[in-house]
């Protein structure tokens, strides 16, 4: 039997290789994940001495589970592309113009509230890619727009794409690890609640932290104080989202907190901005002499915007543009609350594959009607074609773009989930070892001990940084985190929530998201600068969450 230290080192090779290939060599996930899956499979066969048929079965199980994620991603991206082609996103962006001349207020409305809503509905990097160009259109320097969009695309991420990081990421990470006595649905519900607790305590202050950083790096005076002047409005914006987010998580579960939280909070923030309630007395703007922008080598398209730009009559009314999102929120509420009786109907039809290739405890279940990618995303995307009176070529274009965007994600997710399932299923072996994930977590628990809650969010940050996804971060490290919680006797829902919150926080510096956001505003090549800007809020958020987790675990 391998010594524990050597076994842990070998078990960590797929994860360490993922970090090296993606963060070190900057390989895309679609290229890195097949390699790391192959390494995990070879280790399972030759070191853990798992039967080849079981490794193949586990890989098939992972590929099948990835289908669930891909259906959600497809529906979310299709709806977004359909709204882009119908002109609805342009109308929505115009709706933000003229609410307030203060850039700090605009950052909170668009970067915080709107992107949180988009995260709840779509996720997978779309909010920052949407919010950044909207901010540039309002007059933000491109680097400031990307920085703000990425900082704010964090708190809501724990419940992104109607709860995918928890309902798919955590579920697949711990499936096969948790005892049969633990109800999976109850565990995920508790993870959702504890995640909301951390975000309520820490995320409430994120709008203030973001605008402080914005005025420091992009203001004419380079002052934190100018950001602090907007503290009352920033804290109102924080609470307007995190309080309903917590309440929805507590009463309804992890699917709707971001979506409904933003829908509830956005009118509050818009009302306050229009009435100048708690807003700063003097409006703050970026330097008009472009001094700061010249230093960055950028221009701000927004400063050249004229009133005529906003006078173009939109094709759709603001209400009609928002209608697809409002319908999504309504359908999700109705189909997720058991009292309506629809949830059970949608879950009733399922397709199962038990004991794949004859291997016990290796299986897959698909409930297509209950996946949000089909109902409501796909349903509403099709309805939008008629609702917005789109041309056939516009609708076809939206579908074509979606398939093109999904191709890289398909490869990455299939092999990422397959790798995790191989590592989980390696527990049944002829070498007398625990599974790779449990071996790794046992060693970490032994070395770190009671300080682990402090490191748990940082692990989530690392996962999101290298993979560009909170869901994938949870897939990579969820089982590892659960194993540590069990070894140390900690409450597993809290540790898993710390992992998920860390993964959400890591979105601020996730390489894929940074590249995507920089690309859409035309500053490709400045990714390193953006990551340096965002390291401070990442560290503050992760450490504050970890300290709170320490207190909750030990007190």
Number of C-alpha atoms within 10 A of each C-alpha: 8 13 8 14 14 11 19 20 15 18 24 19 16 24 19 13 17 24 21 15 20 21 17 11 10 14 16 18 23 18 15 23 27 19 19 23 25 16 17 26 26 17 21 27 19 12 17 25 18 22 16 14 14 23 24 17 24 29 26 23 24 25 22 20 22 23 16 19 25 19 18 24 24 23 26 28 27 28 28 24 22 27 26 15 21 24 17 26 20 18 22 21 19 19 14 17 14 12 17 18 15 19 20 28 27 21 26 27 25 24 29 31 30 24 31 33 28 28 30 29 31 28 31 24 24 20 29 34 23 22 28 29 23 25 26 20 22 25 20 26 26 27 28 24 26 33 29 30 30 32 27 30 31 32 33 33 33 33 35 33 28 29 27 27 30 29 22 19 25 30 20 24 29 24 17 16 18 17 10 9 6 9 10 17 12 12 17 21 21 21 27 31 26 24 29 31 23 24 26 20 15 20 26 22 20 24 30 25 22 26 26 24 23 25 24 17 16 22 20 16 13 15 16 17 13 20 23 17 19 24 22 15 24 30 18 21 27 25 21 22 32 28 21 21 29 25 16 22 26 18 12 18 24 29 28 24 33 35 30 25 26 28 22 18 24 23 14 15 25 21 12 18 21 12 12 15 15 15 22 20 11 10 13 18 16 23 15 11 9 17 14 19 19 11 8 15 11 15 17 21 14 16 17 11 13 9 8 7 9 13 9 9 8 14 14 17 15 17 13 17 22 16 17 22 22 16 14 20 19 13 16 22 17 15 20 19 15 12 10 11 12 15 18 15 11 17 14 13 12 12 11 10 13 15 14 18 15 12 15 11 13 21 20 17 14 17 14 18 17 22 19 28 26 18 19 25 30 20 15 22 26 14 14 22 18 11 15 21 11 16 13 9 10 16 21 13 14 21 19 14 14 21 14 10 15 17 12 14 17 20 18 21 26 25 26 29 30 31 30 29 31 30 28 24 26 28 23 17 18 13 15 12 19 18 21 30 29 26 23 24 25 24 19 19 20 12 11 14 15 15 14 21 30 22 21 28 32 25 25 31 30 22 31 30 27 27 30 27 27 37 33 26 30 33 27 30 28 30 29 27 32 26 25 29 23 17 17 16 11 17 13 21 21 25 30 33 32 30 35 36 33 35 37 33 36 38 35 32 30 26 23 21 27 27 20 17 29 24 17 16 21 13 16 13 11 15 23 13 12 21 18 11 21 21 15 12 19 23 17 15 26 28 20 18 30 26 16 18 24 20 12 12 16 10 6
